Amino acid sequence: MKLSDRFLAQLRAATQTWFRRGPDATATAMQSALQDASRVQQAMLDLIPAPDRLASQPPAEPARVAKEIVPEMLAELRLTKLGRLDTVADLLDAATPQARAQALPGSFIDGSYTNEAGTRGYKLYVPGNYTGLPAALVVMLHGCVQDPDDFAAGTQMNALAEEHGFLVVYPAQSPQANATRCWNWFNAIHQQRDQGEPSIIAGITRDIMARYCVDQARVYVAGMSAGGAMATIMGTLYPDLYAAVGVHSGLPFASAHDLPSALAAMKGDFLRRSEPGHALPIIVFHGDKDTTVHPANGEHLIELARHASIDVAVEPGTVPQGYAYTRTVHQREDGRVHAEHWVIHGAGHAWSGGDARGSYTDGKGPDASREMLRFFRTHS
């Protein structure tokens, strides 16, 4: 007998409750899952390697399941039928991003947006201290093979939203649009205003602005890798919508027009050198040992913003028990910082200062999320 989808969903909810609120609350969550005790028991027996522990016992009480059986399942239940995870402990670890988001006082809401270019889902984090007064909005674009939950967990941007009182939306690339969930930054159609994926991301942004009280002068976009490349596209095409851009391990605007040129650009061989146009307020992070997207991409992003600055300051630093880094700051005539370039020495293709519960993160670097937010708050 296979574990039903309904029971699997109940089990996931109960195990997340275990992490957030302990066994007593888990008992309540397990109550509904155990209403049909014989079916649940058989489902457990189908997965637990040592069925004799439960076979001779009557249907378990919810409290006992929460306090005894669930911990045993954490160590012993094999999940070969549930995908690539090995144990319930792995399941809980994988579910921790959602559990952590739910543990925050705000709401992490699923949504969807459709226009002529297609449909994309998204997740929106509304902090618990949101009062309906104008708030900033940060649009976060994940990298390849990531999704909103993963990206939120790795960047910990929801926790910062709770701390500072802004909204965060995570558009989700569809596997139908790209098999590895990469944003299609390298196709010409997706490098044009009001076309393709830029129109969808801008549409999601405007939809959130219409549904919530958002300060239109404080809307920002950031991304990682392919998401970083798309963030650059969004900032370039929609300077009227986004006040500043954050790029981590990303690429310049129009640095490729198809997959072969994209692979070349990722190695640092750009299709063409973009001419300076609208100088984006931009903050760039890149590891100098990144073998996926060459650090030259970060340098070129800064070159395109450099013409707007008159003063450059180089500030070396080190994270305790972590990486050394070089922060280069470009200031305008009025003293405002227009661009920042953070090179993390020894880091690879990973979100600097990120949480290990998300993919492509490296906690040994400076906190890119917090630094991006600091930079954003100086631009409107």
N, C-alpha and C positions, 0 to 999 in steps of 0.2 A: 504494500500500500504506500503510495507516495504522499509526502507531506502536502496538504492542500495549500493553495495560495493564501486563503483566508487565515489559516492557522500560522503560516509563515509570517504573515504581516503582524499577527498578534504576538508571535514570539519575538519578532524584531522590536516591537513597541515595548514589550515587557523587559527585554534585555537592556534596552536603552534606559528604561526607568531604573533598573538595577544600578546603573552607573550614576544616575543623577540623584536618586532619592533613597536608595537602599532597599533592603528586603521587604519591609512592611508595605511600602508603596507598590513594590513589585507584586506582592500578594494580591492586591486589588486589581492590578493590570492583568494578572494571570487568571482571575476569576472567570472572565468571559471566555478565555481560551479553553477552560476546563469544564464548560457547561456540558459538553458531550464527552464525558470522561473516558469512555471506552475507545472512542475514535482518537482522542488525543493520545491516550496511552499507547495504542497501537502504532500511531505515527512516531512516537518517541522510540518504541521498540524497534521500528524499522531502521532507525539511524544509530542507536546506541550499540556499541560493539558487545556489551555484556548484558544481554536482555534479561538474564535470570534475576537481576537485582530488582526489576519491576514486575516481572511476569507473575509472580506469586502474590503480589500485593494488591489490595483494593485500590480503586481510583484515589489518587493523592489529593489531599486538601491543598488549596491554593497557597496557604502560608508555608506548608512543608515544601511544596514545589519551589517557592521563591527562595527559601532559606537553605534547602539541601540539594534539590535536583538541579536547579539552574547552575549553582557553582560547579557541580560535577560535570554538567554539560559543557561548561567553559573549557574544561580540560580534555574531555573525552569524545564529545559528539563530532563525528566526521561529517563534513559538508560537501562531499564529492558530488552530491546531487544538486547543490546550490551554486555551483560555479567553481571558481579557482581558489576559494578560501579553503583552509584545511581544518579549522576547528571553530567552535563557537566563539572562542576567545578571539580568533581572527575576525569573525563576523562582528563581534562587538567593537573590536578595534576599528574595523572599516566603518561601522555605524557611528563611531564616536564623533565624526564631524557634524552629523545631524544632531546627535545627542547634545554636543557642546553648544550648537546653535540654539537648540530648544532650551538649554539650561540658562541662556541669557534671558533677561526679562522682556526682550522685544519679540517680534514675530518674523519668521522666515517663510515668506509666502510664495507659492507657485503661481506663475502667470504665463500668458501666451499672447503673442502679437502677430497679426497677419496683415500684409499688404500685397500689392501686385507682385513683389519679388519673392514672396513665400511666407512661411510661418516659422517662428522660432519661439521656444519656451524661454523662460527666465525665472530667476528667484530674486525676490526683493526682501531685504532686511529693513524692517521699521523698528527703530530702537524703542525701548520701553518708555523713554523720557520724551518721545515725540508728542507735542502738544497741539499740533496744527498750526503753529507759527512757522514762518518761512525757514526752511532748513536747506542745507547744502545737499547735493546729490552726487555720488561717485559711481560711475559706470565701470565695472570690472570685467575685462575680457580674458577668459581663460586661454591656456595654451592647448596644444594638441594632446589628445587622449585624456584631457581633463573635462570636468563638468562643473557646474556652479557649486555644488556641495564640496567637492574636492578643493576647488580654488578658494572658497571661503575659509575652509579649514586651514589651508596652507598659509594664506596671507593674513589670517586673523583680522580681516577688515571689519567683520561684524562687531568684534569686541571694541575696536576703535570707534565704530559708529555709536556704540552704546556709551562710550566714554565722552565723546564730543558732540553727540546729538545730530548726526547726519544720516541720510538714507543711503543704502548701497543696493545697486541692482546688478545682477550677474546674468547677462544674456547667455543662452546656451546654444552652441553650434549643434546642428542636427547631423547625425551619422548619414542621413540620406544626402545631405549637401556635401559632406566630406567624410569618408570612411573612418578617418582617424580623428574626427572632430576638430580639425584645424580650421580656423577662419581662412577663407580663400583670398588672402591679401595679395597674392601673386597674379591673379587674373584681372585683366583690364576692366572688365565689367564691374568689378568690386573696388575699383579705384576712381569711381565717378560719383559725384554728388547725386543723391536721390535715385541711385541705381543699385541693384543687387543688395549685398549684405550691409553696406553703409546705410542704405535707406531703411533697412529693418532695424539696425541698432539705433539710428536716430529716431525711428518711430517708437521704439521701446522707451527711449529717453523722454520723448515728448509725452508719451502715454502716462508715464509715472508723474511727470510734471503736471499733467492735467488732473490726475487722480489725487495727488497730495499737494500740500502747500510747499512748493520748492522755490527757493530763491533763484531766480533765473540768472543772476550774475554769478552764482556759485555752483556751477555744474561742471564736473571734471570727468575725464576718461583715462583709464590706465589699463595696462595689459602685460601679459607675459608671453614671450616668444612670438608665435603666430598672433596671439592676442595683443602683444606689444606692437607688432607691425600694423595690425588693424587699428589700434589706438592712435598711431601716428596718422593713418588715413583719416580717421574720424576728426582729429584735431585740425588736419590740413583742409578737409572739405567743409567742415562745419565750425569755423572760428566764431560764428555768431551764436553757436550753441554751447561750446565747451570753452571754459576760461583757461584751462591749462591741461597738460598731458603728462602722464607718467608712463615710461617705457622701461620694462625690465627684459633684458636679453632679446630685444626686438630688432626691427629693421627699418630703414628709411622709407619714405613714401616713394612709390613707383620705382623701386629698386629691382623689380622683376615684372614680367608680363605673362609668364607661363611656368610650368613646373621645372623645366631645365634651367631657366634663368633664375628661378627661385633657389634652386640648389646651389647655383653659382654665387648668388648674393649671400647665401648663408655661409659660404666660404670666404666672403669678403670681396668677391669679384662682382661689382655692381653693374647692372644693365647700363646705367648712365648716371652721371653726377647731376643730382637735382640742383636747379638754380634756386638761390634764395628767393623766397616769395614772402608770404605772411610769416613773420618770425614768431613761431609758437613759443609761449612760455612752456618750458619742458624740463622735466627731471628724468635723467637716464641712469639706470643701474646696469652694470655688465661685469661678469667675472672675466678676468684676463686669461683664464684657463678653459674658457667655454669652447668646446670642440663641436658644438651643434650649430650655434650662430656665432660667427667670428666677431671678436671685440671691435674690429674695424667698423662694424655697423653702428655701434654706440658712438664712436668718434665722428662718423659722418652725420649722425643725427644732431650732434652738438655743433658741427660746422655750419649746418643750415640755420642754426639759431644765433650763431656767434656775431653776425653782422649787426645785431640789435644791441650789442653790449659794447661798453667803452672801457670797462675795468675787469680784469681777470685775477682771481686769487686762487692759489693752489694750497689746499689744506690737507696734509697727511694725517692719518689716524690709525688706531688699532682697536679692535674689539677685544676685551679681556678674554684670554684663552681662545681667541678666534683669529680672524684674518686681519691683516693690515689692509688699508684702503687709501685711495687718493680721491679727494673731493675737489673738483674744480668748479668755481663759482663765477658766473658771468653776470655783471651788474649793468644796469642802464645808467644813463646820465643822472637820473633822479635818485640813484642809490638802490632802487629795487632790484632784487635778484631775478634775472630773466631766464636763466638756464643753470642747471647743475648737472655735473657729470661725475658719477661715482664709479670708480674702477675698483673692484674687490680683488685683491691680489691672492691668487691661488684658488679662487672659486670657479666652479664650472657652470653648467646650464641649470641654475636653480635660483628660486626666489630668496634673496638675501634676508637673513633674519627670520625666515619662515618657520612655521610649526611642522614638525616631522609627521604629523598625522595627515598632512596634505602631500601630494606628489610634487617632485621637482622643487624641493625646499632645502635650504642649508642654514641652520641656525647659528653658524659660526660667523656670519657676516653682520654688518650693520642692519638695523631694522628698516627695510625698504618701505614697508607699509606706513610706518610712523613718519618717516622722512618725507614720503610722498604727500602725506596728509599735511604735514607742516608746510611744505612748499605750496600746496594747493590753497591753503588758508591765506596766503599772501597775495593771491591773484583772484580778481573778480572783474 
